[in-house]
Amino acid sequence: MANRLTCVARKVATGILLCGLPWGAALAFIDISPKIAEMKDDHAEVRVTNTGDKPEYVEITLFEVTNPGVPPEEEQRIPLGIIKEPYLYAAPFKLSLGPRQDKPVRLTALKRPEREKVYRLGVIPQQKASVSGTAGNVMLINLGYMGLIRQLPLNQVATWRHNCNAQGVQLEATGTVRVEFSELKQDGKDVDDMNVYPGTPRQIAGKALRGKAQGKAFTLQCGA
């Protein structure tokens, strides 16, 4: 899925470049691996890759997500630089990458959480491009990446419960780590898989919900 999205991003960016940007503008393509990193111990590593054919300078920023599991556009993110006592640290803050080169970003746990914490690792190109024969900069399309970091507690328990309310069904993770819901049908219609994290319930606008939670089948019915 991630590869397909990257391919789409490349096609869209190229279309904009040819139709809307001055000739000679540059493209920046940055990728990371793994896309989802799990901090099970005190250390982990994410590799940042320049998939393009020009040198890139990227800025590394780590954000804590305070409402994990919601769609990305609804996430509330806090830069770790303004958190007084962060649980996690990422280094370095900046990288220079040659064409097709990759380098590591090291994640270090400063302390272990009692419940799973979720972060976004922002890797954003900082390069500017200029057109030959002009004095000013031109528009640059920077395709960075926001990876997901899961910092797991020592005691990992994935349990959940549901509540019926006027809006439908509410799902709540009652353990210490997220619960994965898959193969979902809401009122008989297919809906996307989702993860529900401790402290962030998910509201489903329907009276009937069935599927799998952590691989186990379930059926819920609220009201007639």
C-alpha positions in Angstrom: 0.0 0.0 0.0 2.8 2.4 0.9 4.6 1.7 -2.4 1.4 2.4 -4.3 0.9 5.7 -2.5 4.4 6.7 -3.2 3.9 5.9 -6.9 0.8 8.1 -7.0 2.6 10.9 -5.3 5.3 10.8 -7.9 2.8 10.9 -10.7 0.9 13.8 -9.2 4.0 15.8 -8.5 5.4 15.2 -12.0 2.1 16.4 -13.5 2.2 19.6 -11.5 5.8 20.1 -12.4 5.2 19.9 -16.2 2.0 21.9 -16.2 2.4 24.5 -13.4 6.0 25.1 -12.5 8.8 27.0 -14.2 11.0 24.8 -16.3 14.0 23.6 -14.3 12.2 23.3 -10.9 13.3 20.3 -8.8 11.6 17.4 -7.1 12.5 16.0 -3.8 11.6 12.4 -2.9 12.3 11.2 0.7 11.3 7.8 2.1 11.7 6.1 5.4 12.0 2.5 6.6 10.2 1.0 8.4 7.1 3.0 7.9 5.9 1.9 11.4 8.5 1.5 14.0 8.0 -0.2 17.4 10.0 0.8 20.4 9.9 -2.5 22.3 13.3 -1.8 24.0 15.2 1.4 24.7 16.6 1.8 21.2 15.3 1.6 17.6 16.4 2.9 14.2 14.6 4.4 11.2 16.5 4.7 7.9 15.9 7.8 5.8 16.4 7.4 2.0 16.8 10.0 -0.7 15.1 8.2 -3.7 15.8 11.1 -6.1 18.8 12.0 -8.2 19.8 15.2 -6.4 21.4 15.9 -3.0 18.8 16.5 -0.2 19.0 18.2 3.2 16.2 17.1 5.5 15.0 18.2 8.9 14.0 15.6 11.4 11.1 16.4 13.9 9.4 14.1 16.4 5.8 14.8 17.4 3.8 13.1 20.1 0.2 12.3 18.9 -2.3 13.0 21.6 -5.3 11.4 19.9 -3.8 8.3 18.0 -6.0 6.2 15.8 -8.0 9.1 14.2 -7.6 9.9 10.5 -4.2 11.7 9.9 -5.8 15.0 9.1 -7.5 15.0 12.5 -4.4 14.1 14.5 -3.2 16.5 17.3 0.6 16.6 17.3 2.9 18.2 19.8 6.6 18.7 18.9 8.7 16.9 21.5 10.9 20.0 21.7 8.3 21.8 23.8 7.4 18.8 26.0 9.0 19.3 29.5 9.7 15.6 30.2 9.6 13.6 26.9 9.6 9.8 26.8 11.5 9.6 23.5 14.4 11.2 21.7 15.4 11.2 18.0 18.8 12.1 16.6 20.1 13.7 14.5 17.9 16.7 13.9 19.2 17.2 10.3 20.6 15.0 7.6 22.4 15.5 4.3 21.7 12.8 1.7 23.3 12.2 -1.6 21.3 10.7 -4.5 20.0 7.2 -3.6 21.8 7.5 -0.2 20.2 6.4 3.1 21.2 7.2 6.7 19.9 6.2 10.1 17.8 8.2 12.6 18.2 6.8 16.1 15.4 6.6 18.5 16.2 6.5 22.2 13.7 5.9 25.1 14.2 8.2 28.0 11.6 6.3 30.0 9.0 3.6 29.4 5.3 4.5 29.4 2.6 2.7 31.3 0.4 2.8 28.2 1.4 2.9 24.5 2.5 6.2 23.2 2.3 7.2 19.5 4.6 9.6 17.6 5.0 10.9 14.1 8.5 11.2 12.8 8.6 14.1 10.3 11.3 13.9 7.6 11.0 17.0 5.4 13.4 18.2 2.7 14.8 21.7 3.2 16.4 22.3 -0.2 15.5 25.2 -2.4 16.1 25.3 -6.2 16.8 28.2 -8.6 16.4 28.4 -12.4 19.5 29.0 -14.4 19.7 32.6 -15.6 17.4 34.0 -12.9 18.1 35.7 -9.6 15.2 34.4 -7.6 14.2 31.0 -6.2 11.6 28.9 -8.0 8.9 26.7 -6.5 10.1 23.4 -5.2 7.9 20.4 -4.6 9.2 18.6 -1.4 7.8 15.1 -0.8 8.7 14.2 2.7 7.3 11.5 5.0 5.6 11.3 8.4 6.4 7.9 9.8 4.6 6.3 12.8 6.5 5.4 16.0 4.9 3.1 18.6 6.5 3.2 22.1 5.3 0.1 23.9 5.0 -0.5 27.7 6.7 -3.4 29.4 3.3 -4.9 30.2 1.3 -5.2 26.9 -2.4 -6.0 27.3 -4.8 -5.6 24.3 -8.4 -5.5 25.7 -11.4 -3.6 24.7 -15.1 -2.9 25.4 -18.0 -1.1 23.7 -20.7 1.4 24.8 -24.0 2.1 23.1 -25.0 5.8 22.9 -27.2 8.1 20.8 -24.5 8.3 18.1 -24.1 4.6 17.7 -21.3 2.4 19.0 -18.2 3.6 20.9 -15.1 1.4 21.0 -12.6 1.8 23.8 -9.2 0.1 24.4 -9.1 -0.8 28.1 -5.6 -2.3 28.2 -2.1 -0.8 27.7 -1.7 -1.1 23.9 -3.9 -0.5 20.9 -6.5 -3.0 19.6 -6.6 -3.7 15.9 -10.1 -3.9 14.3 -10.4 -5.5 10.9 -12.9 -6.9 8.3 -15.4 -4.4 9.7 -19.1 -4.1 8.6 -21.1 -1.2 9.9 -24.8 -1.7 9.4 -24.0 -4.3 6.8 -21.6 -2.0 4.8 -17.8 -2.5 4.6 -15.8 0.1 6.5 -12.0 0.6 6.9 -9.9 -1.2 9.4 -8.9 0.8 12.4 -6.8 0.9 15.5 -8.2 2.0 18.9 -5.7 3.2 21.4 -6.0 3.5 25.2 -7.3 6.9 26.1 -8.7 7.6 22.6 -12.2 6.0 22.1 -13.6 5.7 18.5 -17.2 6.5 17.8 -18.9 4.5 15.1 -22.1 6.1 13.5 -24.1 2.9 13.3 -26.1 0.5 15.4 -24.6 -2.7 14.2 -20.9 -3.5 13.9 -19.1 -6.8 13.3 -15.7 -7.9 12.3 -12.5 -9.0 14.1 -10.7 -7.5 17.1 -7.1 -8.8 17.4 -8.1 -11.5 15.0 -11.1 -12.7 17.0 -14.6 -12.4 15.5 -17.2 -10.2 17.2 -20.7 -8.9 16.6 -22.2 -5.8 18.3 -25.8 -4.6 18.2 -27.0 -1.4 19.8 -30.8 -0.9 19.9 -33.4 -2.3 17.5 
